[in-house]
């Protein structure tokens, strides 16, 4: 059975997305949008909406973000190239394999896919995390001025250029698994020949999580105050790298590097305090070999010797950093504002690919919370960095993004706390 959406459901969905009102006129719907005392009218013919409904009725879902039938396949892709790929976003790339009866196309999302994607986001997440501020775009204003009748679908597509999809048409029947293999083969060829990295986005949450952050923060330039603090440049560089990408691995590790920056200093400070406490204890005497031996053992347990180099425990340094910089109450508030279900997720769900343990951030025993939080973060970091064959815990690119994407907001809010606490007032 295909994906069922009636004409009325489709037009109500699109009107909700652009936050407009619906009226009917002759053979079409008129969607009126009003912002800042400015109104525009968008058109959607009954026949166009009916066509979308018919196409969707012949398609099914696979891998959460792919629409397909026996002969067609479409999936949203994420750009990972270092420079914008305007030639794809402004035009389209078509490659025809006549021998095997396959046509590959990279272009903005089809009408049916666009409607389906918005409906899935509405049903499973929230449209408010995916809206846009179209009146602030000169390009869109020019488009509105030049068009006598503005198509609702074209307007949404124009304001949603990040919806780039890979489409595969086949003369022969293909299973979703076969279509997926063909998709990766084509994307490899694009990467190999054009030096363009395009990755299938297999998670709805990947598409909407940026909107969640924007909703939490000021999203308009005229609402931003001038900075009143000076921040550590090295930390800001890691932070901007994380914010600049949609790749959850780069995000997670970039936020982790912000914590890692202070490992040695925090660990050394803690060790010095431990030594000072020992030698100033009224029961300690430098004349007793037993006391000196215990002090040496304390230092040995803290330090490790590897290949004649003295190192320290990174996991312990991470724990000390979390204790120093993180307010658990603030962290819980930020996470709940981002996603009201995420605290329960951390409490009940392990990080599958890293075996990262559950952590109840609402537990009153803060010492235990920091201990478990350290284990979850550090095991996930290790699984991302170490991918040796045979490792029981390692990250598989793309496959494990569904799991990793849930860990990114945790690291982001922790990293922001570190940056703010290390800043100074101007």
Secondary structure, DSSP 8 states (H G I E B T S, - for coil): ------HHHHHHHHHHHHT-EEEEETTEEEEEEEETTEEEEEEEEHHHHHHHHHHHHT-EEETTTEEE-SSEEEEEEEE--SS--HHHHSS-EEEEETTTTEEEEEEE--HHHHHHHHHHHHHHS-GGGS---GGG-HHHHHHHHH-SSEEHHHHHHHTTTT-EEEEEEESS---HHHHHHHHHHHHHHHHHHH---EEE---HHHHHHHHHHHHHS--SGGG-----EE--HHHHHHHHHHHT---HHHHHHHHHHHHHTTHHHHHHHHHHHHHHHHHTSTT--TT-HHHHHHHHHHHHHHEEEETTEEEE-HHHHHHHHHHHH--HHHHHHHHHHH-TTHHHHHHH--BTTTTB----TT-S-HHHHHHHHHHHHHHHHHHHH---TT-SS---TTTTHHHHHHHHHHHHHHHHHHHHHT-EE-
